[in-house]
Amino acid sequence: MAEPLCNAAVKKCKETMPQTPIFSTMLGSSCSGQVQPDMGDRCVDPVYQDGNLVSGSLEALIERLVPTMDYYPDAKLKSFAAKIIQLLKEWTETFPYDFQDEKSMKELKEIAHRITQCDEENGTVKKIISQMTQNLLMALSARSQYQEIREKFRQPVTDKGTILKTKPQSTQKDILSVCCDPLILAQQLTYIELERVSNIYPEDLMQIVSHMDSLDNHKCRGDVTKTYNLEAYDNWFNCLSMLVATEICRVVKKKQRTRMVEFFIDVARECFNIGNFNSMMAIISGMNLSPVARLKKTWSKVKTAKFDVLEHHMDPSSNFCNYRTALQGAAQRSQTANSNREKIVIPVFNLFIKDIYFLHKIHTNRLPNGQINFKKFWEISRQIHDFLTWKQVECPFEKDKKIQSYLLTAPIYSEEALFIASFESEGPENHMEKDSWKTLRTTLLNRA
């Protein structure tokens, strides 16, 4: 048992040693956490602080897991087997994708078979192993089905922003014709957020800090499923921002356009109250896009006091200090909440990802003495654990199929089409805008 288990432990530990982030926007500079070649993995005793492991060599850690001629992790064989079962159970539940290939699954079954031999009398271990394997296969199957379903909807956004309206404004459907209550729309956005967040797993998040050796060595990784869930959730944020901008820019009459802006401000405010910071940020981002921001006549009629408060919460200065304070408050409320409604915490996902990335980039994987820097990985683990706790909250709001169908399928203008619609609503004010308007109009007409 020692040899395959040791190999598995080494493999897992190496895979979770981060090198470089996965997102292209974060590439460009190498991570400072490089292994010092002259240190190697010297067998130095692990260092504990207040009962927590803070550093240690890889060899020393493995030595405490694998029995040798001179050392046995536990005096009782059955107790040792129970610990191995616990390790495998947590591993398969947290990182099921590690066992999606035949080789890894075969090794798991070999280890499981040897462990069951330690408990042939009552068969308890065998039942636990059997249930663990069944749960693993179900998890892999469920994620595979989810991937296939989502793949069918991975269609490029269709440009519906033609400058020649094919329908009168009165017959065009907009968000207000589907839902005119800001609270209800905020609840439905939260439902969608929690649904998407539920499909993000620890192994997805670990892609930010792992599997980078292949990138550093200029090797091509064909396993796109490793990052697809993250990219799909990020795409939802972008689509929501563009939908907000589309709904505002395509309204012809200024009075109705003003009402639309104020409606989305109220929706963002309700999202903030719920604890849905991701949708709130997406809405604010949509209203801050240039085609919307340039509508000065519209904004002059908007009661901006509430919008100013929202922008204050999302002020990027001091590393989004105001937002982080609000997030901490929502997290504290969630910990003491008695209802799922009060437990909702949906962080701004892009900022959450960047926090993990910079935590990885700033701190080294190894200490000067060559030992693994466990403080760094404990902090990364803590942030991921918080996210996993938040994502497990059951949505307290009932699904409204009509509203969600509109939010997920309504036509979204491209950036070019947004500018055209914006210029149609409020004409160009200077020579630069006039030139841009003429160029964009010609481009879209030629495409048509």
RAWOQUI-V866895 format. One record per residue. RES is the residue in one letter. PSI is psi as a letter, one per 20 degrees, with the letter a starting at -180 (* if undefined). D_LAST is the distance of its C-alpha to the last C-alpha in whole Angstrom. Layout:
BEGIN
res=RES psi=PSI d_last=D_LAST
res=RES psi=PSI d_last=D_LAST
END
This chain:
BEGIN
res=M psi=h d_last=67
res=A psi=g d_last=67
res=E psi=g d_last=65
res=P psi=h d_last=62
res=L psi=g d_last=62
res=C psi=g d_last=63
res=N psi=g d_last=60
res=A psi=g d_last=58
res=A psi=g d_last=59
res=V psi=g d_last=58
res=K psi=g d_last=55
res=K psi=g d_last=54
res=C psi=g d_last=55
res=K psi=h d_last=53
res=E psi=h d_last=50
res=T psi=j d_last=50
res=M psi=o d_last=51
res=P psi=q d_last=48
res=Q psi=g d_last=47
res=T psi=q d_last=43
res=P psi=r d_last=40
res=I psi=h d_last=37
res=F psi=p d_last=34
res=S psi=h d_last=33
res=T psi=i d_last=33
res=M psi=j d_last=37
res=L psi=r d_last=37
res=G psi=h d_last=39
res=S psi=p d_last=43
res=S psi=q d_last=45
res=C psi=q d_last=47
res=S psi=i d_last=51
res=G psi=m d_last=52
res=Q psi=q d_last=53
res=V psi=p d_last=56
res=Q psi=o d_last=59
res=P psi=h d_last=60
res=D psi=i d_last=64
res=M psi=g d_last=64
res=G psi=b d_last=63
res=D psi=m d_last=63
res=R psi=q d_last=67
res=C psi=n d_last=69
res=V psi=p d_last=69
res=D psi=p d_last=70
res=P psi=q d_last=67
res=V psi=p d_last=68
res=Y psi=q d_last=68
res=Q psi=o d_last=67
res=D psi=k d_last=68
res=G psi=i d_last=68
res=N psi=p d_last=64
res=L psi=p d_last=64
res=V psi=h d_last=62
res=S psi=r d_last=63
res=G psi=q d_last=64
res=S psi=q d_last=64
res=L psi=g d_last=62
res=E psi=g d_last=65
res=A psi=h d_last=67
res=L psi=g d_last=65
res=I psi=h d_last=64
res=E psi=h d_last=68
res=R psi=i d_last=69
res=L psi=h d_last=66
res=V psi=p d_last=68
res=P psi=q d_last=72
res=T psi=a d_last=74
res=M psi=h d_last=77
res=D psi=i d_last=78
res=Y psi=p d_last=76
res=Y psi=p d_last=75
res=P psi=h d_last=72
res=D psi=q d_last=74
res=A psi=h d_last=78
res=K psi=p d_last=77
res=L psi=g d_last=75
res=K psi=h d_last=73
res=S psi=h d_last=72
res=F psi=g d_last=70
res=A psi=h d_last=69
res=A psi=h d_last=67
res=K psi=h d_last=66
res=I psi=h d_last=64
res=I psi=g d_last=63
res=Q psi=g d_last=62
res=L psi=g d_last=60
res=L psi=h d_last=58
res=K psi=g d_last=57
res=E psi=h d_last=55
res=W psi=g d_last=54
res=T psi=h d_last=52
res=E psi=h d_last=51
res=T psi=h d_last=50
res=F psi=m d_last=48
res=P psi=h d_last=48
res=Y psi=i d_last=45
res=D psi=i d_last=48
res=F psi=k d_last=49
res=Q psi=h d_last=46
res=D psi=q d_last=47
res=E psi=h d_last=50
res=K psi=g d_last=53
res=S psi=g d_last=53
res=M psi=h d_last=53
res=K psi=g d_last=56
res=E psi=h d_last=58
res=L psi=g d_last=57
res=K psi=h d_last=59
res=E psi=g d_last=62
res=I psi=g d_last=62
res=A psi=h d_last=62
res=H psi=g d_last=65
res=R psi=h d_last=67
res=I psi=h d_last=67
res=T psi=h d_last=68
res=Q psi=i d_last=71
res=C psi=i d_last=72
res=D psi=l d_last=72
res=E psi=i d_last=74
res=E psi=g d_last=76
res=N psi=i d_last=74
res=G psi=j d_last=71
res=T psi=g d_last=69
res=V psi=g d_last=67
res=K psi=h d_last=66
res=K psi=g d_last=64
res=I psi=g d_last=63
res=I psi=g d_last=61
res=S psi=g d_last=60
res=Q psi=h d_last=58
res=M psi=g d_last=57
res=T psi=g d_last=55
res=Q psi=g d_last=54
res=N psi=h d_last=52
res=L psi=g d_last=51
res=L psi=h d_last=49
res=M psi=h d_last=48
res=A psi=g d_last=46
res=L psi=g d_last=45
res=S psi=g d_last=44
res=A psi=g d_last=42
res=R psi=h d_last=40
res=S psi=g d_last=39
res=Q psi=g d_last=38
res=Y psi=g d_last=36
res=Q psi=g d_last=34
res=E psi=g d_last=33
res=I psi=g d_last=32
res=R psi=h d_last=30
res=E psi=h d_last=28
res=K psi=h d_last=27
res=F psi=j d_last=25
res=R psi=m d_last=24
res=Q psi=q d_last=20
res=P psi=q d_last=17
res=V psi=p d_last=16
res=T psi=p d_last=13
res=D psi=o d_last=11
res=K psi=j d_last=11
res=G psi=m d_last=11
res=T psi=q d_last=8
res=I psi=i d_last=10
res=L psi=o d_last=10
res=K psi=p d_last=13
res=T psi=i d_last=13
res=K psi=q d_last=16
res=P psi=q d_last=19
res=Q psi=h d_last=21
res=S psi=h d_last=24
res=T psi=i d_last=22
res=Q psi=p d_last=20
res=K psi=p d_last=22
res=D psi=r d_last=24
res=I psi=h d_last=26
res=L psi=h d_last=29
res=S psi=i d_last=29
res=V psi=h d_last=29
res=C psi=o d_last=32
res=C psi=j d_last=34
res=D psi=o d_last=36
res=P psi=h d_last=36
res=L psi=g d_last=39
res=I psi=g d_last=38
res=L psi=h d_last=34
res=A psi=h d_last=36
res=Q psi=g d_last=38
res=Q psi=h d_last=35
res=L psi=h d_last=34
res=T psi=h d_last=37
res=Y psi=g d_last=37
res=I psi=g d_last=34
res=E psi=g d_last=35
res=L psi=h d_last=39
res=E psi=g d_last=37
res=R psi=h d_last=35
res=V psi=h d_last=38
res=S psi=i d_last=40
res=N psi=j d_last=38
res=I psi=p d_last=39
res=Y psi=r d_last=43
res=P psi=h d_last=45
res=E psi=h d_last=44
res=D psi=g d_last=40
res=L psi=h d_last=42
res=M psi=i d_last=44
res=Q psi=h d_last=41
res=I psi=h d_last=41
res=V psi=j d_last=45
res=S psi=r d_last=45
res=H psi=k d_last=44
res=M psi=i d_last=44
res=D psi=h d_last=46
res=S psi=h d_last=43
res=L psi=g d_last=41
res=D psi=h d_last=44
res=N psi=j d_last=45
res=H psi=k d_last=41
res=K psi=q d_last=41
res=C psi=p d_last=38
res=R psi=p d_last=38
res=G psi=i d_last=36
res=D psi=n d_last=37
res=V psi=i d_last=34
res=T psi=i d_last=36
res=K psi=h d_last=38
res=T psi=i d_last=35
res=Y psi=g d_last=33
res=N psi=h d_last=34
res=L psi=g d_last=34
res=E psi=h d_last=31
res=A psi=g d_last=30
res=Y psi=h d_last=31
res=D psi=h d_last=30
res=N psi=h d_last=27
res=W psi=g d_last=28
res=F psi=g d_last=29
res=N psi=g d_last=25
res=C psi=g d_last=23
res=L psi=g d_last=26
res=S psi=g d_last=25
res=M psi=h d_last=22
res=L psi=g d_last=22
res=V psi=g d_last=25
res=A psi=h d_last=22
res=T psi=g d_last=19
res=E psi=h d_last=22
res=I psi=g d_last=23
res=C psi=h d_last=20
res=R psi=i d_last=18
res=V psi=p d_last=22
res=V psi=g d_last=22
res=K psi=p d_last=25
res=K psi=g d_last=28
res=K psi=g d_last=30
res=Q psi=h d_last=28
res=R psi=h d_last=27
res=T psi=g d_last=30
res=R psi=h d_last=31
res=M psi=g d_last=29
res=V psi=g d_last=30
res=E psi=h d_last=33
res=F psi=g d_last=33
res=F psi=h d_last=31
res=I psi=g d_last=34
res=D psi=h d_last=37
res=V psi=g d_last=35
res=A psi=h d_last=35
res=R psi=g d_last=39
res=E psi=h d_last=40
res=C psi=g d_last=38
res=F psi=g d_last=41
res=N psi=h d_last=44
res=I psi=h d_last=43
res=G psi=j d_last=43
res=N psi=m d_last=39
res=F psi=h d_last=39
res=N psi=g d_last=35
res=S psi=h d_last=33
res=M psi=g d_last=35
res=M psi=h d_last=34
res=A psi=g d_last=30
res=I psi=g d_last=30
res=I psi=g d_last=32
res=S psi=h d_last=29
res=G psi=h d_last=26
res=M psi=i d_last=28
res=N psi=i d_last=29
res=L psi=q d_last=25
res=S psi=g d_last=24
res=P psi=h d_last=22
res=V psi=g d_last=24
res=A psi=h d_last=27
res=R psi=i d_last=26
res=L psi=m d_last=26
res=K psi=h d_last=30
res=K psi=h d_last=30
res=T psi=g d_last=29
res=W psi=h d_last=32
res=S psi=h d_last=34
res=K psi=i d_last=35
res=V psi=p d_last=35
res=K psi=n d_last=38
res=T psi=j d_last=38
res=A psi=g d_last=41
res=K psi=h d_last=40
res=F psi=h d_last=37
res=D psi=h d_last=40
res=V psi=g d_last=42
res=L psi=g d_last=39
res=E psi=h d_last=38
res=H psi=g d_last=42
res=H psi=h d_last=42
res=M psi=k d_last=39
res=D psi=p d_last=40
res=P psi=i d_last=40
res=S psi=q d_last=43
res=S psi=l d_last=46
res=N psi=l d_last=44
res=F psi=l d_last=43
res=C psi=g d_last=46
res=N psi=g d_last=46
res=Y psi=g d_last=43
res=R psi=h d_last=46
res=T psi=g d_last=49
res=A psi=h d_last=47
res=L psi=g d_last=46
res=Q psi=h d_last=50
res=G psi=g d_last=51
res=A psi=h d_last=48
res=A psi=g d_last=50
res=Q psi=h d_last=53
res=R psi=h d_last=52
res=S psi=h d_last=51
res=Q psi=h d_last=54
res=T psi=j d_last=57
res=A psi=q d_last=54
res=N psi=i d_last=56
res=S psi=q d_last=52
res=N psi=h d_last=49
res=R psi=h d_last=47
res=E psi=i d_last=49
res=K psi=i d_last=49
res=I psi=p d_last=45
res=V psi=o d_last=44
res=I psi=n d_last=41
res=P psi=r d_last=40
res=V psi=o d_last=37
res=F psi=h d_last=37
res=N psi=g d_last=35
res=L psi=h d_last=39
res=F psi=g d_last=41
res=I psi=g d_last=39
res=K psi=h d_last=40
res=D psi=g d_last=43
res=I psi=g d_last=44
res=Y psi=g d_last=43
res=F psi=h d_last=45
res=L psi=h d_last=48
res=H psi=g d_last=48
res=K psi=h d_last=47
res=I psi=h d_last=50
res=H psi=p d_last=52
res=T psi=q d_last=54
res=N psi=h d_last=54
res=R psi=q d_last=58
res=L psi=r d_last=61
res=P psi=h d_last=63
res=N psi=j d_last=65
res=G psi=i d_last=63
res=Q psi=q d_last=62
res=I psi=p d_last=59
res=N psi=n d_last=58
res=F psi=h d_last=58
res=K psi=g d_last=58
res=K psi=g d_last=54
res=F psi=h d_last=53
res=W psi=g d_last=55
res=E psi=g d_last=53
res=I psi=g d_last=50
res=S psi=h d_last=51
res=R psi=g d_last=52
res=Q psi=g d_last=48
res=I psi=h d_last=47
res=H psi=g d_last=50
res=D psi=g d_last=49
res=F psi=g d_last=45
res=L psi=h d_last=46
res=T psi=g d_last=49
res=W psi=h d_last=46
res=K psi=i d_last=44
res=Q psi=i d_last=46
res=V psi=p d_last=46
res=E psi=p d_last=46
res=C psi=p d_last=43
res=P psi=i d_last=45
res=F psi=q d_last=42
res=E psi=q d_last=41
res=K psi=p d_last=38
res=D psi=o d_last=36
res=K psi=h d_last=33
res=K psi=g d_last=31
res=I psi=g d_last=31
res=Q psi=h d_last=30
res=S psi=h d_last=27
res=Y psi=g d_last=25
res=L psi=h d_last=26
res=L psi=i d_last=25
res=T psi=i d_last=22
res=A psi=q d_last=21
res=P psi=p d_last=17
res=I psi=p d_last=17
res=Y psi=q d_last=15
res=S psi=r d_last=14
res=E psi=h d_last=16
res=E psi=g d_last=14
res=A psi=h d_last=12
res=L psi=g d_last=16
res=F psi=g d_last=17
res=I psi=g d_last=14
res=A psi=h d_last=16
res=S psi=g d_last=19
res=F psi=h d_last=19
res=E psi=h d_last=18
res=S psi=g d_last=21
res=E psi=o d_last=23
res=G psi=r d_last=22
res=P psi=q d_last=23
res=E psi=i d_last=27
res=N psi=r d_last=27
res=H psi=h d_last=26
res=M psi=g d_last=25
res=E psi=h d_last=22
res=K psi=g d_last=21
res=D psi=g d_last=20
res=S psi=g d_last=18
res=W psi=g d_last=17
res=K psi=g d_last=16
res=T psi=g d_last=15
res=L psi=g d_last=12
res=R psi=g d_last=11
res=T psi=g d_last=10
res=T psi=g d_last=9
res=L psi=h d_last=6
res=L psi=g d_last=5
res=N psi=h d_last=5
res=R psi=h d_last=4
res=A psi=* d_last=0
END
